[in-house]
Amino acid sequence: MGHAGLLVDPGVVRHATEPAEARGLRRDSVKLMVSYGDGQIEHLRFSDLRRVLRRGDVLIVNASGTLKASLPARRSFGTPLELHLSTLLPGGLWAVEAREWTSEGSKPLRLALAGEVLELPQGGRATLLAPYPFSGDLFAASRLWSAALELPADIDAFLDVHGSPIRYGYVTRDWPISYYQTVFATEPGSAEMPSAARPFTETLVQALREAGVGIAPIVLHTGVSSLEDHEPPYEERFHVPRETADAVNATRRAGGRIIAVGTTSVRAIETTTDELGITHPGDGWTDLVIGSQRPVRIIDGLLTGLHEPLASHLSLISAIAIRQTAEGGRQSDPDLLERSYEEAIERDYLWHEFGDSHLLLP
C-alpha cells in the first residue's frame, strides 16, 4: 500500500458531526482501533491506550493551539465571504483562503483578483496580494492568497472578538474554541486543530507518565486543509526543542518506540531527523512530504484520526504502515490499511476531528 489511492469510498463513512462531549462521552471514551504490524487489528477505547503502549515508548505531541481563524468578510460590491487565515508568513503577511457561499455550503473563491480589498469587521481590511504559492501569474486562479491584514487591534485580540473556529459542513453547528484545543496546546498558531491529540485528557496523560510512557512536544502550526482539492500540505512553521530531540535519540538508543500523535508531529520530527536516524533540534519552515520518495526515518508508530482519503495523508500513513510491518524482518502487509478501514466502517467508527482514533503500531 505504498501508493496514494483511495482507502474507502468517502460516501460510506460516518462523519463526526459534534464533539464527544456533546454525545455524552469523555474525550478519551472515543473508539480506538489498533493496527499491528503482524496484521492483527484490535478495537478498544482511547482510555485503553496505556494497555498497548510500553514503558520506554515516547509520544511526540503537537503543542500548537488552535486559532479562531475564520472571519466574516465582504467584497467591495457587497458579496459576503468567509476568510480563513491559514499561515502567518514572514514579514507579517498571511496565507489566506477566501470562501464564498453557495447552495452546497462554502467553497473556495477562485476568481479573486490581485489587489482586491476585502472588508473585515470593525473597519479591518484584507488586501489580496498574489496567489499563494506564487507561480509568476498574478491572474492565476488560486485557492490560497498571500494577503496584508490591516486591523484595528492586535491579531489575537481581533480574532478573539470577531473570529470563530474553522468549521466544515459535516459539523452541524458552531462550537466554542475550547472544543478545538488539545490538552497539549501551549502556543496558538494553527488554523485547524491538531486533532489526533484531541482525545487525550489530563487523567490519561498522567496515567501514561506513571506507566513510563514519555511525552515529548513539538510545535507545528497547521494551515487550512482542502477537502475539495486533495492538495499536498504547504510549507508550515515548526519548532523541535532540544529536549524533544534528546528524548527521541535516547529512546531510540534504549530500544523504545517513537510514536507520533498526528501527521503534524511526523512532519516536524522527520524534518529534523537526518539520514542516519539522528534527530536534531530545529526551528523554521518545512515543506517535507512523507511518502514513497521520502520514507520515515525515526517514527515507529502513528496515532491519528479517520479522515477523508487525502493523497498526502494516505501517503504518509502508508509509509508508516510499511515501516511497522517490516520491523523485525516481517513482510509488509499491503492490505493492513484496507482491512483496518473496512473494519472501521463495519464498526461505525466516526471520521474527522471530532471522531474516533486509529493507532498503527509495530
VMD Tcl script that draws the C-alpha trace (Angstrom):
set ca {
  {0.00 0.00 0.00}
  {2.77 2.40 -0.88}
  {0.69 4.50 -3.26}
  {-1.78 7.31 -2.69}
  {-5.05 5.67 -3.66}
  {-8.44 5.76 -2.01}
  {-8.82 3.51 1.01}
  {-12.60 3.78 1.11}
  {-15.48 5.43 -0.68}
  {-15.98 8.76 1.16}
  {-19.72 8.32 0.67}
  {-19.94 5.35 3.05}
  {-18.15 6.80 6.07}
  {-19.88 8.29 9.10}
  {-18.91 11.87 9.90}
  {-18.48 13.04 13.48}
  {-20.90 15.96 13.47}
  {-20.21 17.04 17.06}
  {-17.61 16.60 19.82}
  {-17.60 13.51 22.01}
  {-18.71 15.63 24.97}
  {-21.91 16.54 23.12}
  {-22.57 12.82 22.65}
  {-22.33 12.24 26.41}
  {-18.78 10.86 26.31}
  {-15.47 11.89 27.82}
  {-12.87 12.85 25.25}
  {-10.94 9.65 25.96}
  {-14.05 7.46 25.53}
  {-13.97 7.58 21.74}
  {-13.16 4.37 19.91}
  {-9.56 3.36 19.29}
  {-8.61 0.93 16.54}
  {-5.10 -0.51 16.82}
  {-3.49 -1.97 13.69}
  {-0.37 -4.06 14.40}
  {2.49 -4.83 12.07}
  {1.73 -8.56 12.21}
  {-1.68 -7.90 10.65}
  {-3.81 -8.04 13.79}
  {-6.46 -5.38 14.37}
  {-7.82 -4.62 17.83}
  {-10.76 -2.44 18.86}
  {-10.59 -0.56 22.17}
  {-11.49 2.76 23.77}
  {-8.99 5.61 23.72}
  {-8.67 5.39 27.50}
  {-7.16 1.92 26.94}
  {-4.15 3.49 25.23}
  {-1.87 2.70 28.17}
  {-2.58 -1.01 27.63}
  {-0.98 -1.06 24.19}
  {1.94 1.27 24.89}
  {5.06 0.13 26.73}
  {7.37 1.61 29.31}
  {10.07 3.42 27.38}
  {7.83 4.45 24.48}
  {7.71 8.16 23.64}
  {4.73 10.04 22.21}
  {5.55 13.05 20.02}
  {2.73 15.58 20.52}
  {1.96 18.88 18.80}
  {1.72 21.76 21.29}
  {0.23 24.18 18.76}
  {-3.03 25.79 19.84}
  {-5.98 26.44 17.53}
  {-6.88 29.95 16.42}
  {-10.34 31.39 15.81}
  {-9.16 31.54 12.22}
  {-12.46 32.14 10.38}
  {-13.52 35.76 9.89}
  {-16.60 37.25 8.25}
  {-15.59 39.31 5.22}
  {-17.23 41.19 2.38}
  {-16.16 42.03 -1.18}
  {-16.28 45.68 -2.26}
  {-19.59 45.13 -4.09}
  {-21.19 43.58 -1.04}
  {-20.86 39.82 -1.51}
  {-20.38 38.13 1.90}
  {-17.45 35.73 2.31}
  {-15.62 33.71 4.92}
  {-11.93 34.50 5.22}
  {-9.85 31.67 6.67}
  {-6.43 32.65 7.99}
  {-4.11 29.77 7.15}
  {-0.47 30.59 7.89}
  {1.45 33.59 9.21}
  {4.14 34.28 6.61}
  {7.49 36.01 7.07}
  {7.18 39.79 7.16}
  {3.74 39.80 8.78}
  {1.75 38.71 5.72}
  {-0.78 35.86 5.87}
  {-1.70 33.00 3.58}
  {-5.50 33.14 3.49}
  {-8.39 31.32 1.89}
  {-11.49 33.27 0.84}
  {-14.64 31.17 0.68}
  {-17.93 32.10 -0.96}
  {-21.37 30.83 -0.06}
  {-23.17 28.50 -2.47}
  {-26.28 26.34 -2.30}
  {-23.98 23.48 -1.22}
  {-22.22 25.46 1.52}
  {-18.98 27.43 1.35}
  {-16.49 26.84 -1.47}
  {-13.08 28.38 -2.22}
  {-13.35 31.69 -4.08}
  {-11.15 31.02 -7.10}
  {-11.87 34.19 -9.05}
  {-10.46 36.70 -6.60}
  {-8.24 39.44 -8.03}
  {-4.75 40.56 -7.08}
  {-5.12 43.87 -5.27}
  {-8.71 43.17 -4.22}
  {-9.59 44.52 -0.77}
  {-11.93 42.53 1.45}
  {-13.76 44.32 4.23}
  {-13.39 42.85 7.72}
  {-15.26 43.70 10.95}
  {-14.59 46.96 12.78}
  {-13.08 48.63 9.71}
  {-10.39 45.98 9.17}
  {-9.17 45.15 5.66}
  {-7.50 42.23 3.93}
  {-5.72 43.06 0.68}
  {-5.11 40.05 -1.58}
  {-1.60 40.46 -2.97}
  {-0.81 37.39 -5.08}
  {-1.83 33.75 -5.48}
  {-0.09 31.54 -2.93}
  {2.21 29.89 -3.69}
  {3.09 32.38 -6.43}
  {3.87 30.83 -9.83}
  {4.58 34.08 -11.70}
  {0.99 34.88 -12.75}
  {-0.99 37.41 -10.71}
  {-4.16 36.45 -12.56}
  {-3.96 32.69 -11.96}
  {-6.91 31.05 -10.25}
  {-5.90 30.12 -6.71}
  {-7.39 28.70 -3.54}
  {-4.89 30.48 -1.28}
  {-3.60 34.06 -1.42}
  {-0.88 35.99 0.31}
  {-2.60 38.92 2.00}
  {-1.86 42.01 4.04}
  {-4.16 42.45 7.04}
  {-4.89 45.93 8.37}
  {-6.65 45.52 11.70}
  {-7.80 47.93 14.39}
  {-6.34 45.71 17.11}
  {-3.69 43.09 17.78}
  {-4.39 39.96 15.71}
  {-5.02 37.77 18.75}
  {-7.45 40.27 20.27}
  {-9.17 40.79 16.91}
  {-9.66 37.06 16.35}
  {-10.86 36.59 19.92}
  {-13.69 39.09 19.32}
  {-14.55 38.55 15.65}
  {-13.20 35.12 14.71}
  {-14.56 31.62 15.09}
  {-13.03 28.16 14.66}
  {-12.97 26.91 11.08}
  {-15.94 24.60 10.65}
  {-16.60 22.27 7.74}
  {-20.03 21.29 6.51}
  {-20.17 17.94 8.30}
  {-20.14 19.76 11.68}
  {-23.72 20.93 12.02}
  {-23.31 23.83 14.46}
  {-20.72 26.18 15.93}
  {-18.73 25.07 18.99}
  {-16.64 27.23 21.33}
  {-12.89 27.40 20.71}
  {-12.28 25.28 23.83}
  {-13.65 22.27 21.93}
  {-10.88 22.77 19.36}
  {-7.97 22.82 21.82}
  {-5.98 19.80 22.96}
  {-4.53 19.28 26.45}
  {-1.06 19.82 24.98}
  {-1.74 23.26 23.44}
  {0.64 25.94 24.71}
  {1.36 28.13 21.65}
  {-1.53 29.44 19.50}
  {-0.95 29.35 15.78}
  {-2.87 26.58 13.97}
  {-5.67 27.35 11.56}
  {-7.17 23.95 12.30}
  {-6.90 21.77 15.39}
  {-4.08 19.17 15.54}
  {-6.95 16.79 16.09}
  {-5.13 13.48 16.67}
  {-4.41 14.65 20.23}
  {-7.98 15.72 21.00}
  {-8.98 12.51 22.84}
  {-6.22 12.91 25.44}
  {-7.29 14.03 28.90}
  {-5.17 15.21 31.82}
  {-6.07 12.00 33.65}
  {-4.91 9.82 30.76}
  {-1.70 11.81 30.32}
  {-0.88 11.36 33.99}
  {-1.58 7.62 33.77}
  {0.71 7.30 30.77}
  {3.52 9.15 32.53}
  {3.14 6.92 35.59}
  {3.35 3.90 33.28}
  {6.71 5.09 31.96}
  {5.50 6.46 28.63}
  {7.31 9.67 27.70}
  {5.62 12.69 26.14}
  {7.78 14.99 24.03}
  {6.32 18.15 22.45}
  {6.97 19.76 19.11}
  {5.16 22.75 17.60}
  {3.86 22.76 14.05}
  {1.27 25.39 13.14}
  {-1.16 23.75 10.74}
  {-2.64 25.64 7.81}
  {-6.06 25.07 6.30}
  {-6.68 21.69 4.74}
  {-8.55 21.28 1.48}
  {-11.27 18.66 1.37}
  {-12.16 19.85 -2.13}
  {-8.75 19.74 -3.81}
  {-6.80 16.92 -2.11}
  {-3.66 19.05 -2.25}
  {-0.39 18.18 -0.54}
  {0.39 20.32 2.51}
  {2.09 23.66 2.02}
  {5.08 24.92 3.98}
  {4.36 25.19 7.69}
  {6.18 26.73 10.65}
  {7.63 24.29 13.18}
  {9.85 24.04 16.24}
  {11.56 20.92 17.61}
  {13.05 21.71 21.05}
  {16.41 20.30 22.05}
  {14.76 18.40 24.92}
  {12.49 16.62 22.45}
  {15.34 15.76 20.09}
  {17.36 14.41 23.02}
  {14.39 12.35 24.25}
  {13.86 10.83 20.79}
  {17.52 9.88 20.41}
  {17.71 8.44 23.92}
  {14.56 6.41 23.32}
  {15.96 5.03 20.10}
  {19.23 4.01 21.80}
  {17.30 2.29 24.59}
  {15.14 0.31 22.16}
  {11.92 2.22 22.81}
  {9.37 3.16 20.18}
  {8.78 6.64 18.76}
  {5.05 7.16 18.22}
  {3.80 10.33 16.57}
  {0.48 11.79 17.63}
  {-0.83 13.12 14.33}
  {0.65 13.69 10.91}
  {1.81 17.16 12.00}
  {4.11 15.60 14.59}
  {5.50 13.27 11.94}
  {6.22 16.18 9.62}
  {8.05 18.20 12.28}
  {10.19 15.46 13.81}
  {11.07 13.89 10.45}
  {12.15 17.29 9.13}
  {14.94 17.45 11.71}
  {15.94 13.76 11.53}
  {18.94 13.06 9.33}
  {19.69 10.06 7.09}
  {21.37 8.24 9.98}
  {18.22 8.43 12.07}
  {19.55 11.12 14.43}
  {17.05 13.79 15.43}
  {18.23 17.37 15.87}
  {16.57 20.46 17.34}
  {15.24 22.79 14.68}
  {13.12 25.84 14.02}
  {11.77 27.27 10.78}
  {9.64 26.17 7.85}
  {9.13 22.69 6.45}
  {7.87 21.57 3.06}
  {8.50 17.89 3.79}
  {6.01 15.42 2.35}
  {6.40 11.84 3.59}
  {5.69 9.12 1.05}
  {7.34 6.57 -1.19}
  {10.02 9.05 -2.28}
  {10.87 10.07 1.29}
  {10.02 7.34 3.84}
  {10.02 7.92 7.58}
  {13.37 7.67 9.34}
  {12.55 7.66 13.04}
  {8.80 7.20 13.55}
  {7.73 3.68 14.53}
  {4.02 4.24 15.04}
  {1.29 6.79 14.38}
  {-1.79 7.80 16.34}
  {-4.20 9.58 14.03}
  {-7.86 10.05 13.25}
  {-10.03 8.80 10.44}
  {-10.11 11.39 7.71}
  {-11.08 11.94 4.11}
  {-8.68 9.91 1.94}
  {-6.44 12.86 1.05}
  {-3.45 11.83 -1.03}
  {-0.84 13.39 1.26}
  {-2.29 11.87 4.44}
  {-2.60 8.48 2.83}
  {0.97 8.51 1.53}
  {2.28 9.34 4.99}
  {0.15 6.72 6.74}
  {1.13 4.13 4.14}
  {4.82 4.90 4.67}
  {4.45 4.28 8.40}
  {2.42 1.12 7.83}
  {5.16 -0.26 5.59}
  {7.80 0.55 8.23}
  {5.82 -1.02 11.06}
  {5.19 -4.27 9.23}
  {8.83 -4.50 8.14}
  {10.20 -4.21 11.69}
  {11.75 -7.41 12.95}
  {12.11 -8.86 9.46}
  {8.36 -9.28 8.90}
  {6.93 -8.98 5.44}
  {4.97 -5.80 4.76}
  {1.21 -6.40 4.88}
  {-0.09 -4.47 1.85}
  {-3.71 -4.99 2.90}
  {-3.43 -3.81 6.52}
  {-4.76 -0.31 5.93}
  {-7.53 -1.50 3.65}
  {-8.68 -4.06 6.20}
  {-8.43 -1.53 9.02}
  {-10.61 0.98 7.24}
  {-13.10 -1.72 6.26}
  {-13.41 -2.75 9.91}
  {-13.76 0.88 10.96}
  {-16.73 1.24 8.62}
  {-18.29 -2.05 9.74}
  {-18.00 -1.00 13.41}
  {-19.40 2.51 12.85}
  {-16.25 4.49 13.60}
  {-16.64 8.23 13.20}
  {-14.43 10.25 10.85}
  {-12.79 13.68 11.18}
  {-11.60 15.92 14.01}
  {-14.37 15.06 16.49}
  {-14.31 11.37 15.63}
  {-12.57 8.17 16.63}
  {-8.87 7.24 16.58}
  {-6.52 4.86 14.79}
  {-3.16 3.70 16.13}
  {-0.59 1.97 13.94}
  {1.96 0.00 15.98}
  {4.87 -2.30 15.04}
}
mol new
graphics top color blue
foreach p $ca { graphics top sphere $p radius 0.5 }
foreach p [lrange $ca 0 end-1] q [lrange $ca 1 end] { graphics top cylinder $p $q radius 0.2 }
display resetview
